Structure formats: structure tokens, C-alpha cells
């Protein structure tokens, strides 16, 4: 396998791993939005069922972004594959910025709930956390789709050239 092919594989796999965690949030979304305060807070904050999402998820997300940036360097400008990869990379970066803007502040707030009373407007915090995760999943779906298209465009171009 050539370096670019290997790096595409690594990039797509890391992006897939990052998306898999976001998809879990997206698929849980409808049910979790029906949880009452006690259940939502217990599962999300006190039982911390998303503990590994912060460690492994961060590694996958940062790894996917870094791998896609390296892939951009390997592809260089000029090919349509480069531009599809660029668009996918931009979406992965947007998802990370969105996470830092909308999810991280809620995580910090939730940490205070461990030793303090749960606010009366807890649903406002829950909504921001849940909707931000759902939107991030959609952004990552588009980002991964564009990365896959970049491979398909390259494959189509190679076949057209051979024929």
C-alpha cells in the first residue's frame, strides 16, 4: 500500500471511531430527552456512563483531525480529491469547535452538580448538551462522507484514465 492510501485508511478509521461515539449520542437522543430529572442526572452525571467518551473520544477526534491535516499535506493542491478532503477536514474541525463551545461548558457545569443542588432549570443545560451532541454527530457524518467521497473521486479518476 502506498503512503497516501495508508494515510487515507488511518484518517477514515479514526474519523469513523470518533463518529461512532457521536452516533451513540444521536441514537440515544430521543429516549434520553424523555428521561425525568432524576434519571437523566443519575445516568449522565452520577453514574458517568460517558466516562470513556472524554478520554478515548478525545483521542479519536483529535487523531482524526490531525490525520486529515496530514492527508491534506500529502495530497497537496490541484486534485479534486484534495478539495473533498479539505471540506471533510473543515467539518471535523467545526465539530470540535462546536464541542468546545457548547458541550464542554455543560460538562464543567455538570461537574459542579456532584456537590451542589441540581438547578431548577436543569433542562436548559440538558437540552444544550443533548442537542449539541446530536448536531456534532450530523457534522461528523458529513465530514466522514466527504472524506470517503475524496477516495471515491480519486478511484473514479484513476479508472477513467486507465480506460
N, C-alpha and C positions, 0 to 999 in steps of 0.2 A: 504494500500500500504506500502510496506517495504521502509526503508530509501534509499536503493540503487535504487529502482525503481523510487521513488520520485525524487532523485537527477539526475537520467538519464533523466527524463522528463524535469526538470528545465534546465539541460545542453542543451538538444536538442532544447528546446524552445528558450533559449537565443541565441543559435547559429543560429537558423532559423531567429530570428529577426535581428541579425547582417547581415546575408546573404541577407535578403530582401532588405536592403539598398544598398548593393553591387550589387545586381541583378538589381536594378533600374538604377544604373550607367551603368551596362553591356548592358541592353536593350536599353538605350538611346544612347549608344556609336556610332552606325552607323550614326544616324541622326545628332548628335552633331558634329561629325567630318566633316560634310558638312556645318556647320554654318560659315558665314563670321566673320571677326574680330569683327565687331560692335555687332552682335547678340550674339556671344559666350561670349564676355566680359560683355555685358549688363545682360544676364541671369545668368551667373556664378558668377560675381563679384559684379556688382552694384545692381542687384535685389536679390542676395544671396538666390537663391531658395533652396540651400542645408544647410541652417542655422541649422535646427534641426538634420541634419546628424552628425554634430560635437558634439552635446550635447547628444541626445538620442543614436545616433550611437556609441559614445564612451562608454556609459553605457552598451549597449548591447554587444559590442565587449569585453570589459574588464570583464563583467559579465560572458560571455560565456567561456572565458579563465579560470577565477577563478573557475567557476563551474566545468569545465572539470578537473582541477587540483585536486579539492576536490574529484571528482568522481574517479580519479586515486588512491587517498589515500584509498577510500572506497573499491575499487576492489582489491587492493594490487596485487602483482606479482603472476604469476602462471597460470592464466586463459587466454585463447585466447582473451576473451573479454577485458582484461586489455591491451593487446598489440594493439588491434584495437583502443581502447580509447586513448592510448598513441600516436599513429600515428595521430589520429584526433586532439588531443591537440597540437601536434607539428606543424601541418599545421595552426591551428588558431594562434599560436604564430608567425609563419613565416609571416602570413598575416599582423599581427600588426607591426612586424619589417619592412616589406615592406612598409606599410603605413607611418611609421615614416621616412623611408629612401627616399621615392620617392614622396609621396603626401604632407606631412607636409611642406617640404621646398617650394613647389609650393604654398601652401596656404599662407605661410609667404610672398612670393614674390607678390602674388596677392593682399595682403593687402596694399602693397606699391602703387599699381596701383590706389587706390582710390584717392590719392592726387598727383600722378605723371603721366607723359605721359605713355601710353602703349608702351612697347618696339617694335621696328620694327620686332624682331624675336619672337613675341608673340606666334607663332605656336609651337615653341620649348617647351615653358612652357605648352601650352595646350596639346601637344602630351604626354609629360611626365605625366601630371595629368590624362588625359583620359586613357592612356594605363595602368598606374599603378592601377587605379581603376578597369579596366577590368581584369587584372591579379589577383588582390586581390579577385575579385568575383570567379574566377576559383579556386583559392586556397581554399576559404571558401566552395565552392561546394564539393571539395574533402574532406575537413575536416569534414563537416556535414555528408557526405556519410560514412566516416569511423566510426563516432560516431553511426550512425544508424546501420551499419554492426555489431558494437560491441553488440548491443541489439539483433540483429537477430542471431548472433552466439550463444549468451547466451541462447536464446529461443530454438534454434535448439538442443543445448546440453541438455537442460532440457527435451525436448521431447524424445530425443534418450535414455536418462537414464530411463525415465518412461516406455518405450516400451521395 
